[in-house]
Amino acid sequence: MFEPLRRKLQQTFSAQEHYDPVWERELDRGDDAGYFPHDSAVWVVHGGMSPIAAGIRALLTQALHPGALAGVAEHSNYQSDPLARLAGTIRWIFTLTYGDTVAADAACAWVARRHEAVTGSYLAGTGEEREYAANDPGLAAWVHLAFADAFLRSHEIFSGPVPQGADAYVREWAKAGELMGVPNPPRSDAELREAIAGYEARGELAGGPRVAEVVSFLKNPPLDPAVLPGYRLLFAAVVDTLPENHRRMLGLRRPTLAGIPLPARLGGKAALGMAGLALAKHGPAELAARRRLFRLGVLNDLDYPAAGITDSVPAPAGFRTLAVRECVGQGQAAFEALASGIMSWKLHEGAGLRVRADTPMVQLASRVRLGIGLGAARIEAPCRVVRLIESATRRGFAYGTLAGHPETGEESFAAVLEPDGAVYLELKAVSRPSPGIYRLGSPVTAAAQSMVTDRYVAAARRLAGGN
């Protein structure tokens, strides 16, 4: 029921009519964990739905600096193509947050190159005319402060306290400031607040006609009608959270009805909640980073001791083994068709499972969520690919179970071409029921596993063209 809204939100954030998060999926490349660990405050604050609110707040806050505003107004096409600018900003933030250090450095260098031509003059809040350059450390510092404040406050207000603490987020995100040329960025919440107050005390922030123009645009951006109502709720909520002096300079007021303040923040939380129902809990960029971390051995989220138990002989104590080997076709073409079907999740789809994978094709560390059943009776089975099977006559993969799977263990699928041309599906599962309700209902889960296995064989025959 949320699919239309999901598509509209994805199109909005990516500026793509046909959404395909290629650059996000490619963040699984690289040979290091990146600047921010998977258990960092940065991952917490930049995950979830609160960054949607943070984006609005950051734009409003940045607009208070006449130099930053002049650069946007004079060197960007934010009014004619706002979604492209939004998509570019999202790409920088997510690449820096989730990418390896090479990708993060490249993203920052790309932004710096784009900023080289952003120069000019502006009328400062003090009334004097000044020169500006987007790569100037002083101007870059304000942009960094606005981002850090917007993301931290939005998370605190709409999602709750940062588990690692606000200081941890500011300290970690200081790395982003350093990469963008900011000298000595704040490293605590108190320093962040003090730095923003310093701009205010020096009279470097101001309102005015140009600010009013930006605010008017942000109030009514050219968004899809399906997205606009939620955006307006969120905009009102963000305005409600701004400091009073910032609201005054922006020419904004807290939402009221007959002089009575409206519960704008509740409306904002409702809008973010709806977005959360439509979008996945973890976006493609974070999922890609988790694949890289799993591949590098930095992150292991499997719910059993170690990958590779489908190759263990005998199986570990307490685990049962299910092995199937069925002839499903004949010849090289049948082998290629079956192997392709296995590696594109078509074997699982053909077995009647709902497949939600984070990569279109199976690759090492791919995460897939398999579903069987309908409605409240649906069983969800999350897995991660732990091994690829790659040879001239044997192709497939093995995945291991993640938390929430009714079984604990590993299962492998392989297309096998024998010397006589016979094509086999080989399936092996080494597992035991997960703790709790699934262990109590182990006869049911065992029967379900046997039923799905029969479906795999039938789907393999169809893929291979066998009888």
C-alpha positions as CSV (number, residue, x, y, z in Angstrom):
1,M,0.0,0.0,0.0
2,F,3.0,2.3,0.5
3,E,4.6,1.5,-2.9
4,P,3.3,4.7,-4.7
5,L,4.6,6.9,-1.8
6,R,7.9,5.0,-1.8
7,R,8.5,5.7,-5.5
8,K,7.7,9.4,-5.1
9,L,10.1,9.7,-2.2
10,Q,12.8,7.9,-3.9
11,Q,12.4,10.1,-7.0
12,T,12.4,13.2,-4.9
13,F,15.6,12.3,-3.0
14,S,17.5,11.0,-6.0
15,A,16.3,13.4,-8.7
16,Q,15.7,10.3,-10.9
17,E,12.5,9.6,-12.7
18,H,13.3,5.9,-12.6
19,Y,15.1,5.4,-9.3
20,D,18.2,3.2,-9.3
21,P,20.6,3.7,-6.5
22,V,23.7,2.6,-8.4
23,W,26.2,5.0,-6.7
24,E,24.8,4.0,-3.3
25,R,25.2,0.3,-4.0
26,E,28.8,0.9,-5.1
27,L,29.7,2.0,-1.6
28,D,30.3,-1.6,-0.9
29,R,33.7,-1.2,-2.8
30,G,36.9,-0.3,-1.0
31,D,39.5,-1.7,1.3
32,D,38.9,0.0,4.6
33,A,36.0,0.7,7.0
34,G,35.8,4.5,6.2
35,Y,36.0,7.4,8.6
36,F,33.0,6.4,10.7
37,P,32.6,3.0,12.4
38,H,29.2,1.2,12.0
39,D,28.5,1.7,15.7
40,S,29.4,5.5,15.6
41,A,27.1,8.4,16.5
42,V,27.4,9.5,12.9
43,W,25.7,6.3,11.6
44,V,23.0,6.8,14.2
45,V,22.3,10.4,13.4
46,H,22.5,10.0,9.6
47,G,20.3,6.9,9.6
48,G,16.6,6.8,10.0
49,M,14.2,9.5,8.9
50,S,15.3,12.5,10.9
51,P,17.9,13.6,8.2
52,I,14.8,14.6,6.1
53,A,14.0,17.2,8.7
54,A,17.7,18.0,9.1
55,G,18.0,18.9,5.4
56,I,15.3,21.6,5.7
57,R,16.8,23.0,8.9
58,A,20.3,23.1,7.5
59,L,19.1,25.1,4.4
60,L,17.3,27.6,6.6
61,T,20.2,27.9,9.0
62,Q,22.8,28.3,6.2
63,A,20.7,31.0,4.6
64,L,21.3,33.2,7.7
65,H,24.8,33.9,6.6
66,P,24.8,36.4,3.7
67,G,27.9,35.0,2.2
68,A,26.7,31.5,2.1
69,L,23.3,32.7,0.8
70,A,25.0,34.8,-1.9
71,G,26.9,31.7,-3.1
72,V,23.7,29.7,-3.4
73,A,21.6,32.4,-5.0
74,E,24.3,33.5,-7.5
75,H,25.9,30.2,-8.4
76,S,23.2,27.5,-8.2
77,N,20.0,26.6,-10.0
78,Y,18.2,25.7,-6.7
79,Q,14.9,27.2,-8.0
80,S,14.8,25.7,-11.4
81,D,16.2,22.3,-10.4
82,P,16.1,22.0,-6.6
83,L,16.0,18.2,-6.6
84,A,19.4,17.9,-8.4
85,R,21.0,20.1,-5.7
86,L,19.3,18.0,-3.0
87,A,20.5,14.8,-4.6
88,G,24.1,16.1,-4.8
89,T,24.1,17.0,-1.1
90,I,22.7,13.6,-0.1
91,R,25.3,11.9,-2.2
92,W,28.1,13.8,-0.4
93,I,26.8,13.2,3.1
94,F,26.1,9.5,2.5
95,T,29.4,8.9,0.7
96,L,31.3,10.5,3.5
97,T,29.3,8.7,6.1
98,Y,29.2,5.2,4.6
99,G,32.0,5.0,2.0
100,D,35.6,4.0,2.5
101,T,38.2,6.7,2.9
102,V,39.1,6.8,-0.8
103,A,35.4,7.4,-1.8
104,A,34.9,9.9,1.0
105,D,38.1,11.9,0.1
106,A,37.0,11.9,-3.6
107,A,33.5,13.2,-2.7
108,C,35.0,16.1,-0.7
109,A,37.5,16.9,-3.5
110,W,34.6,16.9,-6.0
111,V,32.7,19.4,-3.8
112,A,35.8,21.6,-3.4
113,R,36.3,21.6,-7.2
114,R,32.7,22.6,-7.7
115,H,33.2,25.4,-5.2
116,E,36.2,26.9,-6.9
117,A,34.1,29.1,-9.2
118,V,31.7,30.2,-6.4
119,T,33.1,33.6,-5.6
120,G,31.6,37.2,-5.4
121,S,30.7,39.8,-2.9
122,Y,27.9,40.3,-0.4
123,L,26.6,42.8,2.1
124,A,27.4,41.5,5.6
125,G,25.1,41.7,8.6
126,T,27.3,44.6,9.8
127,G,26.5,46.6,6.7
128,E,30.0,46.3,5.1
129,E,30.6,44.8,1.7
130,R,32.8,41.7,1.8
131,E,34.2,39.2,-0.7
132,Y,33.2,35.6,-0.5
133,A,34.5,32.3,-1.8
134,A,32.8,29.0,-1.1
135,N,36.1,27.3,-0.3
136,D,37.0,30.1,2.2
137,P,37.6,28.4,5.6
138,G,35.4,30.9,7.4
139,L,32.4,30.3,5.1
140,A,33.0,26.6,5.0
141,A,33.0,26.7,8.8
142,W,29.5,28.2,8.9
143,V,28.2,25.5,6.5
144,H,29.7,22.8,8.7
145,L,28.2,24.3,11.8
146,A,24.8,24.5,10.1
147,F,25.0,20.9,9.0
148,A,26.2,19.6,12.4
149,D,23.5,21.5,14.3
150,A,20.7,20.6,11.9
151,F,21.4,16.9,12.0
152,L,22.0,16.7,15.7
153,R,19.0,18.7,16.8
154,S,16.7,17.0,14.3
155,H,17.7,13.6,15.6
156,E,17.3,14.7,19.2
157,I,13.9,16.2,18.6
158,F,12.4,13.7,16.2
159,S,14.2,10.4,17.1
160,G,15.5,10.9,20.6
161,P,18.9,11.3,22.3
162,V,22.0,10.0,20.5
163,P,22.9,6.8,22.4
164,Q,26.6,7.6,22.2
165,G,25.9,11.2,23.3
166,A,25.7,14.5,21.5
167,D,29.4,15.2,22.1
168,A,30.3,12.0,20.3
169,Y,28.4,13.1,17.2
170,V,30.0,16.6,17.1
171,R,33.4,15.1,17.7
172,E,33.1,12.5,15.0
173,W,31.5,14.8,12.4
174,A,34.4,17.2,12.9
175,K,36.3,15.0,10.5
176,A,33.9,16.2,7.7
177,G,34.7,19.8,8.6
178,E,38.5,19.0,8.4
179,L,38.0,17.3,5.0
180,M,36.3,20.5,3.7
181,G,39.0,22.8,5.0
182,V,37.4,24.0,8.2
183,P,40.1,24.9,10.8
184,N,39.6,23.3,14.2
185,P,35.8,22.5,13.9
186,P,33.9,22.0,17.2
187,R,34.4,18.7,19.0
188,S,31.6,18.9,21.6
189,D,28.0,20.1,21.7
190,A,29.0,23.0,23.9
191,E,31.6,24.1,21.4
192,L,29.1,23.8,18.6
193,R,26.6,26.0,20.4
194,E,29.4,28.5,21.3
195,A,30.6,28.7,17.7
196,I,27.1,29.4,16.3
197,A,26.6,32.0,19.1
198,G,29.8,33.6,18.0
199,Y,28.5,34.3,14.5
200,E,25.4,35.8,16.1
201,A,27.4,38.0,18.5
202,R,29.6,39.3,15.8
203,G,26.6,40.4,13.7
204,E,27.6,38.1,10.8
205,L,24.0,36.7,10.5
206,A,21.2,38.6,8.9
207,G,17.8,38.4,7.3
208,G,16.6,40.5,4.4
209,P,14.9,40.2,1.0
210,R,17.2,37.5,-0.3
211,V,16.6,35.4,2.8
212,A,12.8,36.0,2.4
213,E,13.1,34.7,-1.2
214,V,14.8,31.5,-0.1
215,V,12.3,31.0,2.7
216,S,9.4,31.5,0.4
217,F,10.8,28.9,-1.9
218,L,11.4,26.4,0.9
219,K,7.8,26.9,2.1
220,N,6.4,25.9,-1.3
221,P,8.9,23.9,-3.3
222,P,7.9,22.3,-6.6
223,L,7.4,18.8,-5.1
224,D,5.1,16.0,-6.3
225,P,1.5,16.4,-4.9
226,A,1.9,13.1,-3.2
227,V,4.9,14.3,-1.2
228,L,3.9,18.0,-0.6
229,P,1.4,17.5,2.3
230,G,4.0,15.6,4.3
231,Y,6.6,18.2,3.5
232,R,4.5,21.0,4.7
233,L,3.9,19.3,8.0
234,L,7.6,18.7,8.3
235,F,8.5,22.3,7.4
236,A,6.2,23.6,10.1
237,A,7.7,21.2,12.6
238,V,11.2,22.3,11.7
239,V,10.3,26.0,12.0
240,D,8.9,25.2,15.5
241,T,12.3,23.8,16.6
242,L,14.4,26.7,15.4
243,P,15.8,29.2,18.0
244,E,13.7,32.3,18.3
245,N,16.3,34.6,17.0
246,H,16.8,32.5,13.9
247,R,13.1,32.4,13.2
248,R,13.0,36.2,13.5
249,M,15.8,36.7,11.0
250,L,14.1,34.2,8.7
251,G,10.8,36.0,9.0
252,L,9.1,32.9,10.3
253,R,6.8,32.3,13.2
254,R,5.8,29.2,15.2
255,P,2.5,27.8,13.8
256,T,-0.5,29.0,15.8
257,L,-4.3,28.9,15.5
258,A,-6.1,31.9,17.0
259,G,-2.9,32.7,19.0
260,I,-2.7,29.1,20.4
261,P,0.5,27.2,19.5
262,L,-0.2,24.2,17.3
263,P,1.5,20.8,18.0
264,A,3.7,21.2,14.9
265,R,6.3,18.7,16.1
266,L,3.7,16.0,16.3
267,G,2.8,16.7,12.7
268,G,6.5,16.5,11.8
269,K,6.8,13.2,13.6
270,A,3.8,11.9,11.8
271,A,5.2,12.9,8.4
272,L,8.5,11.2,9.2
273,G,6.7,8.1,10.5
274,M,4.8,7.9,7.2
275,A,8.1,8.2,5.3
276,G,9.6,5.5,7.5
277,L,6.7,3.1,6.6
278,A,7.3,3.8,2.9
279,L,11.1,3.6,2.9
280,A,13.3,0.8,4.1
281,K,14.7,1.1,7.7
282,H,18.3,1.0,6.2
283,G,18.9,2.7,2.9
284,P,21.0,1.4,0.0
285,A,24.1,3.4,1.1
286,E,24.1,1.9,4.6
287,L,23.4,-1.6,3.3
288,A,26.3,-1.2,0.9
289,A,28.6,-0.2,3.7
290,R,27.6,-3.2,5.7
291,R,28.4,-5.4,2.8
292,R,31.9,-3.9,2.6
293,L,32.4,-4.2,6.4
294,F,31.2,-7.9,6.3
295,R,33.6,-8.6,3.4
296,L,36.5,-7.0,5.3
297,G,35.7,-8.9,8.5
298,V,34.9,-5.7,10.4
299,L,31.2,-6.5,10.9
300,N,29.7,-10.0,11.5
301,D,26.0,-9.9,12.0
302,L,25.3,-13.6,11.4
303,D,23.4,-15.3,14.2
304,Y,25.5,-18.5,14.3
305,P,29.1,-19.0,15.3
306,A,31.0,-18.9,12.0
307,A,30.4,-19.0,8.3
308,G,31.2,-22.1,6.3
309,I,29.2,-24.8,8.1
310,T,27.7,-26.0,4.9
311,D,31.2,-27.3,4.1
312,S,31.6,-28.8,7.6
313,V,31.7,-32.6,7.9
314,P,30.2,-33.6,10.2
315,A,27.8,-30.7,10.9
316,P,28.3,-28.8,14.2
317,A,26.7,-30.4,17.3
318,G,23.0,-29.5,17.5
319,F,22.6,-28.7,13.8
320,R,20.8,-31.0,11.4
321,T,21.7,-31.4,7.7
322,L,19.3,-31.4,4.7
323,A,21.0,-32.3,1.4
324,V,19.2,-32.5,-1.9
325,R,20.7,-33.3,-5.3
326,E,18.2,-33.5,-8.2
327,C,18.8,-33.7,-12.0
328,V,16.8,-30.8,-13.5
329,G,18.1,-30.5,-17.1
330,Q,20.6,-31.4,-19.7
331,G,23.4,-29.5,-21.5
332,Q,25.5,-26.3,-21.2
333,A,22.6,-24.0,-21.9
334,A,20.5,-25.6,-19.1
335,F,23.5,-25.2,-16.7
336,E,23.9,-21.5,-17.7
337,A,20.2,-20.8,-17.3
338,L,20.0,-22.5,-13.9
339,A,23.2,-20.8,-12.7
340,S,21.9,-17.4,-13.9
341,G,18.6,-18.0,-12.1
342,I,20.3,-18.9,-8.9
343,M,22.5,-15.8,-9.0
344,S,19.6,-13.4,-9.8
345,W,17.3,-14.7,-7.0
346,K,15.0,-16.2,-9.6
347,L,15.3,-19.6,-8.0
348,H,13.9,-18.2,-4.8
349,E,11.2,-16.2,-6.6
350,G,10.2,-19.2,-8.6
351,A,9.8,-21.1,-5.3
352,G,7.1,-18.7,-4.3
353,L,9.2,-16.6,-1.9
354,R,9.0,-12.8,-1.7
355,V,12.6,-11.7,-2.3
356,R,13.9,-8.3,-1.0
357,A,17.6,-8.2,-1.8
358,D,19.9,-5.2,-1.5
359,T,21.7,-6.2,-4.7
360,P,20.0,-7.1,-8.0
361,M,22.4,-10.0,-8.5
362,V,23.9,-12.2,-5.8
363,Q,27.3,-11.0,-4.6
364,L,29.4,-11.7,-1.5
365,A,27.7,-10.1,1.6
366,S,24.4,-9.4,-0.2
367,R,21.6,-9.1,2.3
368,V,18.3,-10.7,1.4
369,R,15.0,-10.8,3.2
370,L,12.8,-13.8,2.2
371,G,9.1,-13.9,2.9
372,I,6.7,-16.8,2.8
373,G,3.0,-16.7,3.6
374,L,0.5,-13.8,3.7
375,G,-0.3,-11.0,6.0
376,A,0.1,-11.7,9.7
377,A,1.0,-15.3,8.8
378,R,4.0,-14.3,6.8
379,I,7.4,-15.6,8.0
380,E,10.3,-13.3,7.3
381,A,13.8,-14.9,6.9
382,P,16.7,-12.4,6.7
383,C,20.0,-13.8,5.3
384,R,23.5,-12.6,4.2
385,V,25.5,-14.2,1.4
386,V,28.7,-15.7,3.0
387,R,30.2,-17.6,0.1
388,L,30.2,-17.7,-3.7
389,I,30.6,-21.0,-5.6
390,E,32.4,-20.2,-8.8
391,S,33.9,-22.7,-11.2
392,A,33.3,-23.8,-14.8
393,T,31.0,-26.6,-13.8
394,R,29.6,-25.5,-10.4
395,R,28.1,-22.1,-9.7
396,G,26.0,-20.7,-6.9
397,F,26.3,-19.3,-3.4
398,A,25.7,-19.9,0.3
399,Y,23.9,-17.6,2.7
400,G,23.8,-17.5,6.5
401,T,20.9,-16.5,8.7
402,L,20.6,-13.2,10.5
403,A,18.6,-12.2,13.6
404,G,14.9,-12.8,13.1
405,H,15.3,-15.9,10.8
406,P,13.2,-18.9,12.1
407,E,16.3,-21.1,11.6
408,T,19.9,-20.6,12.6
409,G,22.5,-21.8,10.2
410,E,23.5,-21.8,6.5
411,E,22.1,-22.9,3.2
412,S,23.9,-23.3,-0.2
413,F,22.5,-23.5,-3.7
414,A,24.5,-24.6,-6.7
415,A,24.0,-25.5,-10.3
416,V,26.3,-28.4,-11.2
417,L,27.2,-29.6,-14.7
418,E,28.3,-33.2,-14.9
419,P,30.7,-34.7,-17.6
420,D,27.8,-36.4,-19.2
421,G,25.9,-33.1,-19.6
422,A,23.4,-33.7,-16.8
423,V,22.5,-30.6,-14.8
424,Y,21.8,-30.9,-11.1
425,L,20.5,-28.6,-8.4
426,E,22.5,-29.2,-5.3
427,L,21.0,-27.8,-2.1
428,K,22.4,-28.2,1.4
429,A,21.1,-26.7,4.6
430,V,22.9,-27.0,8.0
431,S,20.6,-25.5,10.6
432,R,18.7,-25.7,13.8
433,P,15.6,-23.8,15.0
434,S,16.1,-20.3,16.3
435,P,15.5,-19.8,20.1
436,G,12.1,-18.9,21.4
437,I,8.9,-19.5,19.6
438,Y,10.6,-21.0,16.6
439,R,12.3,-23.7,18.7
440,L,8.9,-24.6,20.2
441,G,7.5,-24.9,16.8
442,S,10.4,-26.7,15.2
443,P,8.2,-29.5,13.6
444,V,6.4,-26.7,11.7
445,T,9.5,-25.0,10.6
446,A,11.1,-28.3,9.5
447,A,7.9,-29.0,7.5
448,A,8.1,-25.6,5.9
449,Q,11.7,-26.1,5.1
450,S,10.9,-29.4,3.3
451,M,8.1,-27.8,1.4
452,V,10.2,-24.9,0.2
453,T,13.0,-27.3,-0.8
454,D,10.5,-29.1,-3.1
455,R,9.6,-25.8,-4.6
456,Y,13.3,-25.0,-5.2
457,V,13.6,-28.2,-7.2
458,A,10.5,-27.5,-9.2
459,A,11.7,-23.9,-9.9
460,A,15.1,-25.2,-10.9
461,R,13.5,-27.6,-13.4
462,R,11.7,-24.6,-15.0
463,L,14.8,-22.5,-15.1
464,A,16.9,-25.3,-16.7
465,G,14.1,-26.3,-19.1
466,G,13.9,-29.8,-17.7
467,N,10.8,-31.9,-17.4
